[in-house]
Amino acid sequence: MTYIDHYVDPSPELFAAFKALSRETPILMLNMLRFRDLAAYPENHPLANQALTGADAYKNYGRESGPVFSRVGGEIAWRGNYETMVIGPNDEYWDTVFIARYPNAHAFLEMVTDPDYRVAVVHRQAAVATSRLIRFGESDYTPGFAD
């Protein structure tokens, strides 16, 4: 499988759009990740010459960024195992999919600017071949399908 090496970090335009939305309400972040076969650390990183998989590098990211995520009030609201595409490109698949909930956008921004997170994110960048990170707001639950 040939991996597409993009959509790992937000573009300035998309991050500006994120920051322009309300920062006061809870947010849900849909994370869809495809890992590299082998992690791609920068040459000067201590793990650069290790034969780590992308999945292993992402575990490093989780271990190092998890305390910051928890400290800002983040929690995993849902996690699932990708099975198959029903509607969408048939060559698009994900190694892991989850929804992270933050009390508000301030918490997310606090996380991504935290010095410990900035060290940890190198693992994510080494791990991920492509990803989607989509912000959702919460809505009132109604039991009907189309309500």
C-alpha positions as CSV (number, residue, x, y, z in Angstrom):
1,M,0.0,0.0,0.0
2,T,1.3,3.4,-0.9
3,Y,0.6,6.0,1.8
4,I,-0.3,9.6,1.1
5,D,2.0,11.8,3.2
6,H,-0.2,14.7,4.0
7,Y,-3.0,15.9,6.3
8,V,-0.8,15.4,9.3
9,D,-0.8,18.9,10.7
10,P,-3.5,21.6,10.2
11,S,-3.0,24.2,7.5
12,P,-2.8,27.8,8.7
13,E,-6.1,28.5,7.0
14,L,-8.0,25.6,8.5
15,F,-6.5,26.3,12.0
16,A,-7.6,30.0,11.7
17,A,-11.1,28.8,10.9
18,F,-11.1,26.5,14.0
19,K,-9.9,29.5,16.1
20,A,-12.6,31.7,14.7
21,L,-15.4,29.5,16.0
22,S,-16.8,29.8,19.6
23,R,-14.2,28.9,22.2
24,E,-16.7,28.7,25.1
25,T,-18.7,25.6,24.3
26,P,-17.7,21.9,24.5
27,I,-16.2,20.5,21.3
28,L,-15.9,17.0,19.9
29,M,-12.9,16.2,17.7
30,L,-13.3,13.3,15.3
31,N,-9.9,11.7,14.7
32,M,-9.3,9.4,11.8
33,L,-5.7,8.2,11.5
34,R,-3.7,6.0,9.1
35,F,-0.3,5.1,10.3
36,R,3.0,4.8,8.4
37,D,4.4,1.3,8.1
38,L,7.6,2.7,9.7
39,A,7.7,5.8,11.8
40,A,9.5,8.8,10.2
41,Y,11.2,10.7,12.9
42,P,13.4,13.7,12.2
43,E,17.1,12.8,11.7
44,N,18.1,14.4,15.0
45,H,15.5,12.7,17.1
46,P,16.7,9.9,19.5
47,L,14.3,7.4,17.9
48,A,15.2,8.3,14.3
49,N,17.3,5.1,13.8
50,Q,14.9,2.8,15.6
51,A,12.7,0.5,13.4
52,L,9.4,1.6,15.1
53,T,6.1,1.2,13.3
54,G,3.8,4.1,12.9
55,A,1.5,2.4,15.4
56,D,4.3,2.2,18.0
57,A,5.2,5.9,17.5
58,Y,1.5,6.8,18.0
59,K,1.6,4.8,21.3
60,N,4.6,7.0,22.3
61,Y,2.5,10.1,21.4
62,G,-0.4,8.8,23.6
63,R,1.9,8.1,26.6
64,E,3.5,11.5,26.4
65,S,0.5,13.7,25.4
66,G,-2.1,11.8,27.5
67,P,-1.3,13.7,30.8
68,V,-1.7,17.0,29.1
69,F,-4.9,15.9,27.4
70,S,-6.3,14.8,30.8
71,R,-5.1,18.0,32.5
72,V,-7.0,20.3,30.2
73,G,-10.2,18.2,30.7
74,G,-10.0,16.1,27.5
75,E,-11.6,12.6,27.4
76,I,-12.2,10.0,24.8
77,A,-15.9,9.9,24.1
78,W,-15.9,7.1,21.7
79,R,-13.3,4.8,20.0
80,G,-14.0,2.3,17.2
81,N,-12.3,-0.2,15.0
82,Y,-12.5,0.6,11.3
83,E,-14.1,-2.2,9.2
84,T,-15.0,-1.0,5.7
85,M,-16.0,2.0,3.7
86,V,-19.7,2.1,2.9
87,I,-19.9,5.6,1.3
88,G,-16.7,7.3,0.2
89,P,-13.4,6.5,-1.5
90,N,-12.9,2.7,-1.5
91,D,-9.1,3.1,-1.0
92,E,-9.5,5.3,2.1
93,Y,-9.2,3.4,5.4
94,W,-8.2,4.2,9.0
95,D,-6.1,2.4,11.5
96,T,-7.8,4.1,14.4
97,V,-10.8,6.3,14.8
98,F,-12.0,8.1,18.0
99,I,-13.8,11.1,19.2
100,A,-12.1,13.3,21.8
101,R,-14.2,15.6,23.9
102,Y,-12.9,18.9,25.3
103,P,-14.7,21.1,27.7
104,N,-14.2,24.0,25.2
105,A,-11.8,25.1,22.4
106,H,-9.7,27.0,25.0
107,A,-8.8,23.6,26.4
108,F,-7.8,22.2,23.0
109,L,-5.7,25.3,22.3
110,E,-4.1,25.1,25.8
111,M,-3.2,21.5,25.0
112,V,-1.6,22.1,21.6
113,T,0.5,25.0,22.9
114,D,1.7,23.2,26.1
115,P,5.5,22.7,26.1
116,D,5.2,19.0,27.0
117,Y,2.6,18.5,24.2
118,R,4.9,20.2,21.7
119,V,7.6,17.6,22.5
120,A,5.1,14.7,22.3
121,V,3.6,15.8,19.0
122,V,6.8,14.7,17.2
123,H,5.7,11.1,17.8
124,R,2.3,11.8,16.1
125,Q,4.0,13.5,13.2
126,A,6.4,10.5,12.8
127,A,3.5,8.0,13.2
128,V,0.8,9.4,10.9
129,A,0.7,9.0,7.1
130,T,-2.6,10.8,6.8
131,S,-5.4,11.9,9.0
132,R,-8.6,13.8,9.4
133,L,-9.4,15.9,12.4
134,I,-12.9,17.3,12.3
135,R,-14.4,19.6,14.9
136,F,-18.0,19.2,15.9
137,G,-20.2,21.0,18.4
138,E,-22.5,19.2,20.7
139,S,-26.2,19.3,19.9
140,D,-29.3,18.3,21.9
141,Y,-30.1,14.7,21.6
142,T,-33.4,13.8,20.1
143,P,-34.5,10.2,19.7
144,G,-35.7,10.5,16.0
145,F,-33.3,9.8,13.1
146,A,-33.9,13.0,11.2
147,D,-34.7,15.3,14.1
